Amino acid sequence: MNELSSRDLLERLIAFPTVSRDSNLQLIAFIQQYLSDHGVESELFYNAERTKANLFATIGPDDCGGVALSGHTDVVPTDGQAWTMDPFQLTNRDGRLYGRGTADMKGFIASVLAAVPLFRKQRLKLPVHLAFSYDEELGCLGVRSMLAELENRELRPRLCLIGEPTELKPVLGHKGKMAMRCQVKGHACHSAYAPYGVNAIQYAARLIGHLEEIGERLAGLEHHDERFDPPFSTVQTGVIKGGRALNIVPAECEFDFEVRALPGFNQQHVADDLRRFAETELLPKMRAAKEDTDINMKELNSYPGLATSPDSEAARLLSQLAGSTDFGTVAFGTEGGLFTQAGIPTVVCGPGSMDQGHKPDEFIATGQLEGCDAMLGRLLDYLCSPANL
């Protein structure tokens, strides 16, 4: 069959509108058939509804660990964004390839798929594994079922490279994240008798104020890690809903907040601190007025941070691939911490920039895609060298 370039494959991948709220099965079917056409078998790990799937495939020997190349197939929505072109049709203009997911992160997947014929033609000493996931944009949800299976296998990848957009700069770390929802149940009454009700919005405001105090403590110099920007763990409230009319004391209010935690900081401490404040300072006052009032919190999603040692085998490989030991960190999250927890040391390096990710007229520079192709060529040399066994 005719071999496709990374640009050709990117054009095909972009045409699948794999927004996280929708299925990715058509894209997965395309990849599975493409691999099959090149003599590569793959396996799928479905969600409970069987509307989405992860894909895992191995090229090369099956008696040693090898290197996993990982990327997510889902993209963020284009709703409400001022695109000047069709986001699901690749547009080539002035050295830039436009389309939703070009940078984040179908460009990397396209480059990996373009390298498949090269991997197949060589006698690899170490295998290369392809690990493509769903629902990364919703909190790194989909990859967990695939990793749970890999953890139970006698042989698993010994290293993982996640191709999130870093402009092909080598990255060893990022923050973790926890998203929480807090629901305040007050007691409604006519606003003329406000002191006899329990104002859910006002109590929610006190909780949000306490979160701000926690954030201020975390920003203290003693908690800084200068490898990151910002160099401390952060807390922020992003969504709030409550109230029905100005002349009714609101009985309900809920808000969502998130913690972006430095590696090594247990983000659960923030939720525990907020619960203690609610239980000791707020609930006694609320229930003194009305017994049926309450404050509840639940986790929406979370994933761990990543902090791979610069002295590790994974970092040494990354330095060879990227041609640099100038290791950095990124502000956004990846599935890397989950791979590491599954016993697969992980690094991050991929084409494109997150400065373009999630924005209208998202693009990847053609030079970045070509650079990724070259990086995977260096990986091929690594996999063929007996010195790396």
Secondary structure, 3 states (H helix, E strand, C coil): CCCCCHHHHHHHHHCCCCECCCCCHHHHHHHHHHHHHCCCCEEEEECCCCCCEEEEEEECCCCCCCEEEEEECCECCCCCCCCCCCCCCCEEECCEEECCCHHHHHHHHHHHHHHHHHHHHCCCCCCEEEEEECCHHHCCCCHHHHHHHHHCCCCCCCEEEECCCECCCCEEEECEEEEEEEEEECECCEHHHHHHCECHHHHHHHHHHHHHHHHHHHCCHHHCCCCCCCCCCEEEEEEEEECCCCCECCCEEEEEEEEEECCCCCCHHHHHHHHHHHHHHHHHHHHHHCCCCEEEEEEEEEECCEECCCCCHHHHHHHHHHCCCCCEEECCCCCHHHHHHCCCCEEECCCCECCCCCCCCCEEEHHHHHHHHHHHHHHHHHHHCHHHC
